[in-house]
């Protein structure tokens, strides 16, 4: 099992806590603060994280805070070239928060401000595809006709070049039919 190391910049900073189901951990602010209408700011966690190579930290919002207009808008580690991940280096984690124009919210050191997930980042070999085939009009027509049959759409088309146009034609005919019957 790979290991990640947490470093506290201050011994009073609360360490992240795993959720009961073990799918994420919560971050806490080192001190209380308040977000008022349309505020946004970078909240330091007072923590540094050392991750093994090939892993990254992803920050997620706390669902209950969304109801109060609070959003997680960015995660910044001290070095901007290592924005979302660390390669064996220690970086303080900041949580970017904002609040909408209709709310305010006061945070305390025991209030979770964000959730974190550490994921393994797979390494891919990229292939340069230079012979990209673009669909021509006939292929698009064939795909539209196939989709029309699969969805059981009956077209009322006077023009066979656009089978999907019939959907709007049917609505127009139904509307005209209803107007004439009144």
C-alpha positions in Angstrom: 0.0 0.0 0.0 1.3 3.5 -1.0 1.7 6.0 1.8 1.0 9.8 1.8 2.5 12.0 4.5 0.7 14.9 6.2 2.8 17.7 7.7 1.3 20.2 10.0 2.7 23.7 9.8 1.3 24.4 13.2 0.6 21.7 15.8 -2.9 23.1 16.6 -4.1 22.6 13.0 -6.7 19.8 12.8 -5.7 16.9 10.7 -7.9 15.7 7.8 -10.4 13.1 8.9 -11.6 10.2 6.8 -15.4 9.8 6.2 -17.1 6.8 7.8 -17.2 5.0 4.5 -13.6 5.9 3.7 -14.2 7.5 0.4 -12.9 11.0 1.2 -11.4 13.1 4.0 -12.4 16.5 5.2 -10.2 19.7 5.4 -10.7 22.1 8.3 -9.6 25.8 8.6 -6.9 26.7 11.1 -9.0 29.5 12.5 -12.5 30.8 12.2 -13.5 33.1 9.3 -16.6 34.5 7.6 -17.6 34.6 3.9 -20.1 37.4 3.2 -21.9 38.2 0.0 -19.8 37.6 -3.2 -16.6 36.9 -1.2 -13.9 34.7 -2.5 -10.6 33.8 -1.0 -7.8 31.3 -0.6 -8.1 29.5 2.8 -4.8 28.0 4.1 -5.2 24.6 5.7 -1.9 24.8 7.6 -1.1 21.3 6.1 1.5 20.1 3.6 1.1 16.8 1.8 3.7 14.6 0.3 2.3 12.1 -2.2 4.0 9.3 -4.0 4.8 9.9 -7.7 1.7 9.2 -9.9 -0.9 10.3 -7.3 -2.8 13.6 -7.1 -5.0 15.3 -4.6 -8.4 16.3 -5.8 -10.5 18.8 -3.8 -14.3 18.5 -3.7 -17.0 20.7 -2.2 -18.9 19.8 1.0 -22.5 19.2 -0.1 -24.1 21.0 2.8 -22.2 24.1 2.0 -23.6 24.3 -1.5 -27.0 25.0 0.1 -25.5 28.1 1.6 -24.0 29.3 -1.7 -20.5 28.2 -0.9 -18.4 26.7 -3.7 -14.9 25.3 -3.9 -13.4 27.1 -6.9 -9.8 26.1 -6.9 -7.1 24.2 -5.1 -3.6 25.8 -5.0 -0.5 24.3 -3.7 2.4 26.6 -2.9 4.2 26.1 -6.3 1.9 27.0 -9.2 3.6 24.5 -11.5 2.4 21.7 -9.2 -1.2 23.0 -9.0 -3.1 19.8 -8.4 -0.4 17.3 -7.5 2.8 16.8 -5.7 5.8 14.7 -6.7 7.4 13.9 -3.4 7.6 17.6 -2.5 5.8 19.4 0.4 3.3 22.1 -0.5 0.9 23.9 1.7 -2.7 23.2 0.6 -5.0 26.2 0.1 -8.7 25.8 -0.5 -10.3 28.4 -2.8 -13.8 29.2 -1.6 -16.4 31.7 -2.8 -20.0 32.5 -1.8 -22.9 33.8 -3.9 -24.4 37.3 -3.5 -27.3 36.1 -1.4 -25.6 34.3 1.5 -23.0 34.6 4.2 -21.5 31.8 6.2 -19.2 31.7 9.2 -16.7 28.9 9.5 -15.2 27.5 12.7 -12.1 25.3 13.0 -14.3 22.2 13.4 -16.3 23.0 10.2 -15.2 21.0 7.1 -14.4 23.5 4.3 -13.8 20.9 1.6 -13.3 17.2 0.9 -10.2 15.6 -0.4 -9.6 12.5 -2.5 -6.2 11.1 -3.4 -6.3 9.2 -6.7 -3.7 7.4 -8.7 -3.1 9.1 -12.0 -2.6 6.6 -14.8 0.1 7.2 -17.3 -0.9 6.9 -20.9 1.1 6.6 -24.1 -0.4 9.0 -26.6 -0.7 8.2 -30.3 -0.6 10.9 -32.9 -3.5 10.3 -35.2 -2.9 12.4 -38.3 -5.4 10.6 -40.5 -8.5 11.9 -38.9 -11.7 10.9 -40.9 -14.4 13.6 -41.0 -17.9 12.4 -41.5 -19.4 13.5 -44.8 -23.0 14.4 -45.5 -23.9 10.8 -46.5 -22.5 9.4 -43.2 -24.4 12.0 -41.2 -27.6 11.2 -43.1 -27.2 7.5 -42.5 -26.6 8.0 -38.8 -29.7 10.3 -38.5 -31.8 7.8 -40.3 -30.6 4.9 -38.1 -31.2 7.0 -35.0 -34.7 7.9 -36.2 -35.6 4.2 -36.6 -34.1 3.3 -33.2 -36.1 6.0 -31.5 -39.2 5.1 -33.6 -39.6 8.7 -34.8 -42.1 9.1 -37.7 -41.0 12.0 -39.8 -43.3 14.2 -41.9 -40.6 15.4 -44.2 -41.1 16.9 -47.6 -37.3 17.0 -48.0 -35.4 13.7 -47.6 -32.1 15.4 -46.9 -32.9 16.2 -43.3 -34.7 13.3 -41.5 -34.5 15.0 -38.1 -36.2 18.1 -39.4 -39.4 16.1 -39.3 -39.6 16.3 -35.5 -40.3 20.0 -35.6 -42.5 19.6 -38.7 -44.7 17.2 -36.7 -45.0 19.7 -33.8 -46.0 22.5 -36.3 -48.6 20.2 -38.0 -50.0 19.2 -34.6 -50.3 22.9 -33.6 -51.9 23.9 -36.9 -54.3 20.9 -36.6 -55.3 22.0 -33.1 -55.8 25.6 -34.2 -58.0 24.6 -37.2 -60.2 22.4 -35.0 -61.2 25.2 -32.7 
